[in-house]
Amino acid sequence: MMTLSRGHVLGLVLALLAAGAVLALWPREEPGVKEAITRKVVQMTDAAERKDMAELMEGVSDTFQSGEGWNKQQVKGVLVGQVLRGSWVRVFVKDLNVTEVNPTRGDVQMKIIFGRSEADQLENLARESVLSAYLIEGTFEKQDDGEWRVIQARHRSLSPTELF
């Protein structure tokens, strides 16, 4: 049996602390435009399902303009109507396509499907709920605070045959 002296134990603890500090402080590579925007879309979708309008709207730039002429406050009103009415909301993103424009900007095209349902899979949503669906085309931009936010978007309603 080997006995470690107090000095050896202290040295081992200091080495472990130093290794932990190096790992914690090591610069992390930022995700690319496509991954960053995809993460933001997932985060916003999750916020909508939780009916967390503050977090959902955090993903919308203060300079936002829609193809319909809506600003951030007006789009918030539209989203409140979709998200807060009814008792249960499911939000599915389908066919998400992100195109990098430059390192701080990316365009998106996706289908957003809102359902009032307890369905937990897209395939079961149609038979178990009331649906509304939209094709969304927009642009995300990395803002001065480092967060990605949607700066412009337009939408059109989708017919049931366009959903799947």
C-alpha positions as CSV (number, residue, x, y, z in Angstrom):
1,M,0.0,0.0,0.0
2,M,1.4,3.4,-1.0
3,T,0.9,6.4,1.3
4,L,0.7,9.8,-0.2
5,S,2.2,12.7,1.7
6,R,0.2,15.9,2.3
7,G,2.4,17.6,-0.3
8,H,1.6,15.0,-3.0
9,V,-2.1,15.2,-2.3
10,L,-2.0,19.0,-2.4
11,G,0.0,18.9,-5.7
12,L,-2.5,16.4,-7.2
13,V,-5.5,18.6,-6.2
14,L,-3.8,21.7,-7.6
15,A,-3.1,19.9,-10.9
16,L,-6.7,18.8,-11.1
17,L,-8.0,22.3,-10.4
18,A,-5.6,23.7,-13.1
19,A,-6.8,21.2,-15.6
20,G,-10.4,22.0,-14.8
21,A,-9.8,25.8,-15.2
22,V,-8.1,25.2,-18.6
23,L,-11.1,23.2,-19.8
24,A,-13.6,25.7,-18.5
25,L,-11.8,28.7,-19.9
26,W,-10.8,27.1,-23.3
27,P,-12.4,29.2,-26.1
28,R,-15.4,27.4,-27.6
29,E,-15.9,27.5,-31.3
30,E,-19.0,29.4,-32.2
31,P,-21.5,27.5,-34.3
32,G,-21.8,28.3,-38.0
33,V,-24.6,30.4,-39.3
34,K,-26.8,27.5,-40.2
35,E,-26.4,25.8,-36.9
36,A,-26.9,29.0,-34.9
37,I,-30.1,29.9,-36.8
38,T,-31.4,26.3,-36.5
39,R,-30.8,26.4,-32.7
40,K,-32.6,29.8,-32.5
41,V,-35.6,28.4,-34.4
42,V,-35.8,25.4,-32.1
43,Q,-35.5,27.7,-29.0
44,M,-38.3,29.9,-30.3
45,T,-40.5,27.0,-31.2
46,D,-40.0,25.6,-27.7
47,A,-40.9,28.9,-26.2
48,A,-44.1,29.1,-28.2
49,E,-45.1,25.6,-26.9
50,R,-44.5,26.7,-23.4
51,K,-46.4,29.9,-24.1
52,D,-43.4,32.0,-23.0
53,M,-44.0,35.1,-25.1
54,A,-41.0,36.9,-23.6
55,E,-38.6,34.3,-24.7
56,L,-40.3,33.9,-28.1
57,M,-40.1,37.6,-28.7
58,E,-36.5,37.8,-27.6
59,G,-35.8,36.1,-30.9
60,V,-37.3,39.0,-32.9
61,S,-35.2,42.1,-33.5
62,D,-36.4,45.5,-32.4
63,T,-35.9,46.5,-36.1
64,F,-38.1,43.7,-37.4
65,Q,-40.3,44.3,-40.4
66,S,-42.6,41.8,-42.0
67,G,-43.7,41.5,-45.6
68,E,-47.1,42.5,-44.4
69,G,-45.7,45.8,-43.0
70,W,-45.8,44.6,-39.3
71,N,-43.2,45.8,-36.8
72,K,-42.1,43.8,-33.7
73,Q,-45.1,44.8,-31.6
74,Q,-47.6,44.0,-34.3
75,V,-46.1,40.6,-35.0
76,K,-46.2,40.0,-31.2
77,G,-50.0,40.6,-31.3
78,V,-50.4,38.0,-34.1
79,L,-48.2,35.5,-32.3
80,V,-50.1,36.0,-29.0
81,G,-53.3,35.2,-31.0
82,Q,-51.8,31.9,-32.3
83,V,-50.0,30.8,-29.1
84,L,-52.2,31.9,-26.2
85,R,-55.6,31.1,-27.4
86,G,-56.8,27.6,-26.5
87,S,-55.5,25.3,-23.9
88,W,-52.8,23.2,-25.6
89,V,-50.5,24.3,-28.4
90,R,-48.1,22.1,-30.4
91,V,-45.7,23.8,-32.8
92,F,-43.9,21.9,-35.5
93,V,-41.2,23.1,-37.8
94,K,-41.0,21.2,-41.1
95,D,-38.7,21.5,-44.1
96,L,-36.4,24.1,-42.4
97,N,-33.9,25.4,-44.9
98,V,-31.2,27.8,-43.8
99,T,-28.9,29.6,-46.3
100,E,-25.9,31.5,-45.1
101,V,-25.8,35.0,-46.7
102,N,-22.6,36.1,-44.8
103,P,-21.1,35.3,-41.3
104,T,-23.7,37.5,-39.6
105,R,-26.8,36.9,-41.7
106,G,-28.8,33.9,-42.9
107,D,-32.1,33.3,-44.8
108,V,-34.6,30.8,-43.7
109,Q,-37.6,29.0,-45.3
110,M,-39.7,26.7,-43.3
111,K,-43.2,25.5,-42.6
112,I,-44.6,26.2,-39.2
113,I,-47.6,24.2,-38.1
114,F,-49.6,25.2,-35.1
115,G,-51.9,22.6,-33.6
116,R,-54.3,22.5,-30.7
117,S,-53.6,18.9,-29.7
118,E,-52.0,16.5,-27.4
119,A,-50.2,14.8,-30.3
120,D,-46.5,14.4,-29.7
121,Q,-45.6,13.5,-33.3
122,L,-46.3,15.4,-36.5
123,E,-47.8,12.3,-38.1
124,N,-50.6,12.1,-35.5
125,L,-51.3,15.9,-35.4
126,A,-53.7,16.0,-38.3
127,R,-56.2,13.5,-36.9
128,E,-56.0,14.7,-33.3
129,S,-56.2,18.5,-33.6
130,V,-57.1,21.8,-35.1
131,L,-54.3,23.0,-37.4
132,S,-53.1,26.2,-38.9
133,A,-49.9,26.2,-41.0
134,Y,-47.7,28.8,-42.7
135,L,-44.8,29.0,-45.1
136,I,-42.3,31.4,-43.5
137,E,-39.5,33.1,-45.4
138,G,-37.2,35.4,-43.5
139,T,-33.8,36.6,-42.5
140,F,-31.9,36.2,-39.2
141,E,-29.1,38.5,-38.3
142,K,-26.5,38.3,-35.5
143,Q,-27.1,41.4,-33.4
144,D,-24.6,43.5,-31.6
145,D,-25.2,41.5,-28.3
146,G,-24.2,38.3,-30.1
147,E,-27.7,36.9,-30.3
148,W,-29.4,35.8,-33.5
149,R,-32.8,37.4,-34.2
150,V,-35.2,37.5,-37.1
151,I,-35.1,40.9,-38.8
152,Q,-37.6,40.3,-41.5
153,A,-40.1,37.7,-42.5
154,R,-43.2,37.1,-44.7
155,H,-45.7,34.3,-44.5
156,R,-48.5,32.7,-46.4
157,S,-51.1,30.2,-45.2
158,L,-50.6,26.6,-46.3
159,S,-53.4,24.4,-47.5
160,P,-53.7,20.9,-46.0
161,T,-52.2,19.3,-49.1
162,E,-49.0,21.5,-48.7
163,L,-48.4,20.3,-45.1
164,F,-46.9,16.9,-45.7
